[in-house]
Amino acid sequence: MKKILILVIGLLASIQSQAQTVEKKIDSVLDYYAQTFNFNGAAYVVQKGKVLLHRGYGYKDRYKNIMNDGNGVYMIGSITKQFTAEEILMLATQNKLSLQDKVTKYFPDYPDGDKITLENLLTHTSGIYNYTEDTFWHNHPTEHVTHEQMLGFFKNKQLAFDPGSKFEYSNSNYILLSYIIEQVTGKDYYTVIRENIIQPLGMTHTGFDYAALKDKNKVTGYNCILQDSFYSCKIEDSTQSSGAGAMYSTVEDMYKWHRALQEYRFVSKEWQEKAYTPYKDRYGYGWFITKDLEGKRAIGHSGGINGFYTYELRLPEEDVFIMLMKNVQYLGADNNEIAKDIVKCLYKPGYAVPAPRTTISLGKDVLKQYAGEYWFDSTMSIKFTVDGNHLRSYIEGQGEDQILPMSPNKFFTKSVDAQFEFVKNDKGNFDMYLYQHGQKMQAIRHD
């Protein structure tokens, strides 16, 4: 009997040790990305109800040098779309609308609206122009817009393709869906989502109108945080994104949302699976679907909006939830890639956590030969200058940054996940190659 007891205790200790190893690996992955200026925000990882990581990284307020913890309130951008889609499904199951309804049922004078179904809107297969491509949204982020003004930005644009024939992501689809929700319910979109989803789930730090939010956990949004500089941004007015991207939340509130979806609290499993079924591309109803991520089915969505970049990844069959919230819109590695590394920690034995790059010292003479302006095309260039014993890069509109040598002709920057390689061409001049997001891009020096 004693031997069996010792064996069981030994087994439990082994399981606990393995779990701790996974937790430590995940934390090390986020530490790596934070230390290399690729992650600044909050991270939350849960597997079958067990919290493996709940931490903040980097700055909550760079001006006041206040650091992030795991409790910050962030804008979640396009992750809002899954809430909009779920409400549409709820209304469909209540026979208050049909996914095959035409847009003209709700907007009789909408051009080609008799060809576009609600399902086309849900799956980004409508061909409707994406209103965020318009420069207005970059130049006037704080301006309040009416429904009529919003519709005016895309309603009369020619369709990019025949509805249902292909996939093309357009925020306009979910603007229309939020307006349709209002018509069907007789309430404004924000009230509907609050009453039907947010309040029932006890998501006490989730809502709309981030600009007006008064909460001690509200974080400051930045367009960019570099090693020695940072740029805050103006918060977008919620009327500019409504059902396409106006929500804010916390990592823990979003986990409540995950639990509700896992338990089919809003619609049946049959209806929920419709949302997870890809149409034309990898997109369902408010979700991107990946069929094989380390052998698992994964569903998720990113959310980029002024000052913020969030990413949610769920493995429904494994009951795994990963939430990454950055309060920096443009910062190094893509959250999707970070989430994939976290999944590797869970399911890929022997996965090695990325290690920070090491630097070497180079003399001024070596650095000077790389100085100059390198052009990718007629509109985009990077300028390199020598500052003491360092090489610095400058991109118009993005500021200056120090790049560090890891070999005599290869450099990297800590502020973003990018590497630079200088190579002599046939004419004896240097070309520069930029490696970023899995791509290799050539730039020619113009002296």
C-alpha positions in Angstrom: 0.0 0.0 0.0 2.8 2.4 0.9 4.5 1.7 -2.5 1.4 2.6 -4.4 1.0 5.8 -2.4 4.6 6.8 -3.1 4.1 6.0 -6.8 1.0 8.2 -6.9 2.7 11.1 -5.1 5.6 10.7 -7.5 3.3 10.9 -10.4 1.5 14.0 -9.1 4.9 15.7 -8.5 5.9 14.9 -12.1 2.7 16.3 -13.5 3.1 19.4 -11.4 6.7 19.8 -12.5 5.7 19.6 -16.2 2.9 22.2 -15.6 5.4 24.5 -14.0 7.7 24.0 -16.9 5.0 25.0 -19.4 4.1 28.0 -17.4 7.7 29.1 -17.1 8.1 28.6 -20.9 5.1 30.8 -21.7 6.3 33.5 -19.4 9.8 33.3 -21.0 8.3 33.7 -24.4 6.5 36.9 -23.4 9.6 38.1 -21.6 11.6 37.7 -24.7 9.1 39.7 -26.8 8.9 42.4 -24.1 12.6 42.7 -23.7 13.1 43.0 -27.5 10.4 45.8 -27.6 8.0 43.5 -29.5 5.3 43.3 -26.8 3.9 46.0 -24.5 0.6 45.2 -22.7 -1.2 42.4 -21.0 -1.2 38.6 -21.6 -3.5 35.9 -20.4 -3.3 32.2 -21.1 -5.8 29.6 -19.8 -5.9 25.8 -20.5 -8.9 23.9 -19.3 -9.7 26.4 -16.6 -6.2 26.7 -15.3 -4.5 30.1 -15.6 -1.0 29.6 -16.9 -0.1 33.2 -17.4 -1.6 36.5 -16.3 0.9 39.4 -16.5 1.5 42.9 -17.7 4.6 43.9 -19.7 6.1 47.3 -20.5 4.4 50.7 -19.9 0.9 51.5 -19.0 1.8 55.2 -19.1 5.2 56.0 -20.7 5.0 59.6 -19.7 4.6 58.8 -16.0 6.7 55.6 -16.1 3.8 53.5 -14.8 4.2 49.8 -15.8 1.5 47.5 -17.1 -0.1 44.9 -14.9 -2.6 42.2 -16.1 -5.6 44.3 -15.2 -5.5 47.0 -17.8 -8.5 48.1 -19.9 -7.6 48.1 -23.6 -9.5 48.9 -26.8 -10.0 45.6 -28.7 -10.7 46.9 -32.2 -12.0 44.3 -34.6 -12.5 41.7 -32.0 -15.8 43.6 -31.6 -16.9 41.8 -34.7 -17.4 38.5 -33.0 -19.9 40.2 -30.5 -21.8 41.7 -33.5 -21.8 38.3 -35.2 -23.1 36.6 -32.1 -25.9 39.0 -31.7 -26.9 38.5 -35.3 -27.0 34.7 -34.7 -29.1 35.2 -31.6 -31.6 37.3 -33.5 -31.6 34.6 -36.3 -32.4 31.8 -33.8 -35.3 34.0 -32.5 -36.6 34.3 -36.0 -36.2 38.0 -35.9 -34.1 38.0 -39.0 -32.6 35.5 -41.5 -28.9 35.2 -42.6 -30.3 35.1 -46.1 -32.1 38.5 -45.8 -31.0 41.0 -48.4 -29.5 44.4 -47.4 -32.4 46.1 -49.2 -34.8 44.7 -46.5 -33.2 47.1 -44.1 -31.8 49.8 -46.5 -34.3 49.8 -49.5 -32.2 52.3 -51.5 -28.8 50.6 -51.0 -27.2 50.1 -54.4 -26.9 46.4 -55.3 -28.4 45.7 -51.8 -30.7 43.1 -53.4 -27.5 41.0 -54.2 -26.0 41.2 -50.7 -27.1 38.9 -47.9 -26.5 39.3 -44.2 -24.3 36.2 -44.5 -22.2 38.0 -47.1 -21.7 40.8 -44.6 -20.8 38.4 -41.8 -18.2 36.6 -44.0 -16.7 39.6 -45.8 -17.9 38.3 -49.1 -20.1 41.3 -50.0 -17.6 43.3 -52.1 -18.5 46.5 -50.2 -15.8 49.1 -50.1 -13.8 49.2 -46.8 -14.5 52.7 -45.3 -11.3 52.7 -43.3 -9.3 52.9 -46.5 -10.5 56.5 -46.7 -8.0 59.1 -45.4 -10.7 60.7 -43.2 -10.3 58.1 -40.5 -6.6 58.8 -40.2 -7.0 62.5 -40.1 -10.1 62.9 -37.9 -10.1 60.1 -35.4 -11.9 62.0 -32.6 -14.8 63.3 -34.8 -18.3 62.1 -34.1 -20.1 60.7 -37.2 -23.8 60.0 -37.7 -25.2 56.9 -39.4 -25.9 58.9 -42.5 -22.4 60.3 -42.7 -20.9 56.8 -42.1 -23.0 55.3 -44.9 -21.9 58.1 -47.2 -18.3 56.9 -47.0 -19.0 53.5 -48.7 -22.7 53.2 -49.8 -22.2 54.6 -53.3 -18.9 53.0 -54.0 -18.8 50.3 -56.7 -18.7 46.8 -55.4 -15.2 45.2 -55.8 -16.7 41.9 -56.9 -20.0 40.0 -57.2 -21.3 39.3 -53.7 -20.5 35.7 -52.6 -17.8 35.2 -55.2 -14.7 35.9 -53.0 -13.4 37.1 -49.6 -12.2 40.6 -49.0 -12.1 42.1 -45.5 -14.2 45.2 -45.1 -15.1 47.0 -41.9 -18.1 48.4 -43.7 -19.8 45.0 -43.5 -19.9 45.1 -39.7 -21.0 48.7 -39.6 -24.1 47.7 -41.6 -24.7 44.7 -39.3 -24.7 46.9 -36.3 -27.2 49.3 -37.9 -29.4 46.3 -38.8 -29.3 45.1 -35.2 -30.6 48.5 -34.2 -33.5 48.3 -36.8 -34.5 44.8 -35.6 -34.3 45.5 -31.9 -35.4 49.1 -31.8 -32.4 49.9 -29.5 -29.0 51.4 -30.2 -26.2 48.8 -30.9 -24.3 49.6 -27.8 -27.3 49.0 -25.5 -28.1 45.7 -27.3 -24.6 44.3 -26.8 -24.5 45.5 -23.2 -27.9 44.1 -22.2 -27.6 40.7 -24.1 -23.9 39.8 -23.7 -21.8 42.1 -21.5 -24.1 42.4 -18.4 -25.2 38.7 -18.4 -21.6 37.6 -18.4 -20.5 40.0 -15.7 -18.0 41.7 -18.0 -17.7 44.7 -15.7 -14.8 46.3 -17.5 -16.1 46.0 -21.0 -18.0 48.5 -23.0 -17.9 51.3 -25.6 -16.6 54.9 -25.8 -13.1 54.4 -24.5 -12.4 58.2 -24.9 -14.9 58.9 -22.1 -14.0 56.0 -19.9 -13.1 56.8 -16.3 -11.3 53.7 -14.9 -8.1 53.5 -12.9 -7.0 50.6 -15.0 -7.4 52.4 -18.3 -4.1 52.3 -20.2 -2.6 55.0 -22.5 -2.6 54.1 -26.2 0.5 54.7 -28.3 1.2 54.5 -32.0 4.8 53.6 -31.3 7.2 53.0 -28.5 10.8 52.8 -29.5 13.9 52.2 -27.4 14.3 55.9 -26.6 11.1 57.6 -27.9 7.4 57.1 -27.9 4.3 58.6 -29.6 0.9 58.6 -28.0 -2.2 58.9 -30.1 -5.7 60.3 -30.2 -8.5 57.9 -29.2 -11.0 57.1 -31.9 -14.6 58.2 -31.4 -16.7 55.0 -31.0 -19.2 56.2 -33.7 -16.4 55.7 -36.3 -16.3 51.9 -35.7 -19.4 50.8 -33.7 -20.0 47.1 -34.5 -16.8 46.8 -36.5 -14.4 47.8 -33.7 -15.6 50.1 -30.9 -15.3 47.9 -27.8 -12.8 48.0 -24.9 -12.2 45.2 -22.4 -9.7 43.3 -20.2 -8.1 39.9 -20.5 -10.2 38.5 -17.7 -13.4 39.8 -19.1 -12.6 38.3 -22.5 -12.0 35.0 -20.7 -15.6 35.2 -19.5 -16.6 35.6 -23.1 -14.6 32.5 -24.1 -16.3 30.4 -21.3 -19.7 31.5 -22.5 -18.9 30.4 -26.1 -17.4 27.1 -24.9 -20.7 26.4 -23.0 -23.0 27.6 -25.9 -24.8 30.0 -23.6 -26.1 32.2 -26.5 -26.9 29.8 -29.3 -26.8 26.1 -29.8 -23.7 24.2 -30.8 -25.1 23.8 -34.3 -25.5 27.6 -34.7 -22.1 28.3 -33.0 -20.3 26.0 -35.4 -21.7 28.1 -38.3 -19.7 31.0 -36.9 -16.5 28.8 -36.9 -17.0 27.5 -40.5 -14.7 29.3 -43.1 -16.4 30.8 -46.2 -14.3 31.4 -49.3 -11.2 32.0 -47.2 -10.3 31.4 -43.5 -13.2 33.6 -42.3 -16.4 32.5 -40.6 -18.8 34.8 -38.8 -16.5 37.2 -37.0 -13.7 34.7 -36.7 -10.6 33.6 -38.6 -10.3 29.8 -38.6 -7.0 27.8 -38.8 -7.6 24.1 -39.2 -4.1 22.9 -38.2 -2.2 24.8 -35.5 0.2 22.2 -33.9 -2.5 19.7 -34.9 -5.4 21.7 -33.4 -8.3 23.7 -34.8 -7.8 27.3 -33.8 -10.2 30.3 -34.1 -9.2 33.9 -33.4 -9.2 37.5 -34.5 -6.9 40.5 -34.2 -8.0 44.0 -33.4 -6.0 47.1 -34.5 -7.2 50.6 -33.7 -5.5 53.9 -32.8 -3.0 53.1 -30.0 -3.9 49.5 -29.6 -3.4 46.1 -31.1 -5.1 43.0 -29.6 -5.2 39.3 -30.5 -7.5 36.5 -29.3 -6.8 32.9 -30.0 -9.0 30.0 -28.9 -8.6 26.2 -29.3 -12.2 25.1 -28.8 -11.6 21.4 -28.5 -8.7 21.9 -26.1 -10.4 24.6 -24.1 -7.4 26.9 -24.5 -7.7 30.7 -24.4 -4.9 33.1 -25.3 -5.5 36.9 -25.0 -2.8 39.4 -25.9 -3.5 43.1 -25.5 -1.0 45.7 -26.6 -1.4 49.4 -25.9 0.8 50.1 -28.9 -0.6 49.9 -32.4 2.7 49.5 -34.2 5.1 47.4 -32.3 7.4 44.7 -33.6 6.2 41.1 -33.8 2.7 40.3 -34.8 0.5 39.1 -31.9 -0.5 36.2 -34.0 3.1 35.0 -34.1 3.5 35.4 -30.4 0.3 33.4 -29.8 1.6 30.6 -32.1 4.8 30.4 -29.9 2.6 30.1 -26.9 0.7 27.2 -28.5 4.1 25.6 -29.2 4.9 25.8 -25.5 1.7 23.8 -24.9 1.9 21.1 -27.6 5.4 20.9 -29.1 7.8 19.0 -26.8 11.3 20.4 -26.8 10.2 23.8 -28.1 13.0 26.2 -27.4 12.1 29.7 -26.3 13.6 32.4 -28.5 16.7 33.9 -27.1 17.6 37.7 -27.3 20.1 38.5 -30.1 23.7 39.2 -29.1 25.6 42.2 -30.3 29.2 42.9 -31.4 31.2 46.1 -31.6 32.1 47.6 -34.9 34.4 50.6 -35.6 33.4 53.8 -37.2 35.1 53.0 -40.5 32.9 49.9 -40.9 29.8 51.7 -40.0 30.5 54.7 -42.3 30.4 52.4 -45.4 26.8 51.7 -44.7 25.6 55.3 -44.2 23.3 56.7 -46.8 19.7 56.6 -48.0 18.3 53.3 -49.3 15.1 53.2 -51.4 12.6 50.4 -51.7 10.7 52.3 -54.4 10.1 55.9 -55.3 8.0 56.5 -52.1 9.7 54.6 -49.3 13.2 54.8 -48.0 15.4 54.3 -44.9 18.3 56.6 -44.1 21.3 55.3 -42.1 23.6 57.7 -40.3 26.6 57.1 -37.9 26.3 58.5 -34.4 29.5 57.9 -32.5 30.1 54.1 -32.6 26.5 53.4 -33.5 24.4 53.2 -36.6 21.0 54.9 -36.6 18.0 54.5 -39.0 15.4 57.0 -39.9 12.1 56.5 -41.6 10.0 59.6 -42.4 6.9 59.6 -40.2 8.3 56.8 -37.9 11.2 58.6 -36.4 14.8 57.6 -35.6 16.1 54.4 -34.0 19.4 52.8 -33.1 20.3 49.5 -34.9 22.7 47.1 -33.4 25.3 44.9 -35.1 25.2 41.1 -34.7 27.8 40.5 -37.5 30.0 42.9 -39.6 27.2 43.4 -42.1 24.0 42.3 -40.3 22.1 44.5 -37.8 18.8 44.4 -35.8 16.7 46.8 -33.8 15.1 46.2 -30.4 12.2 48.5 -31.2 10.6 46.2 -33.9 11.2 42.7 -35.1 13.4 43.7 -38.1 16.9 42.8 -39.3 19.1 44.7 -41.8 21.8 43.2 -44.1 24.2 45.2 -46.2 25.5 43.4 -49.2 27.9 44.6 -51.9 26.5 44.5 -55.4 28.3 44.0 -58.8 29.1 47.8 -58.9 30.9 47.7 -55.6 28.1 49.6 -53.8 26.0 48.4 -50.9 22.4 47.3 -51.2 20.3 46.8 -48.1 18.0 43.9 -47.3 15.2 44.2 -44.8 13.9 41.1 -43.1 10.6 41.5 -41.4 7.4 39.4 -40.9 8.9 36.5 -42.9 9.7 38.7 -45.9 13.0 39.8 -47.5 12.8 43.3 -49.2 15.7 44.9 -51.2 16.5 48.6 -51.0 19.0 50.4 -53.3 21.3 53.1 -52.0 21.0 56.5 -53.7 24.1 58.6 -53.0 
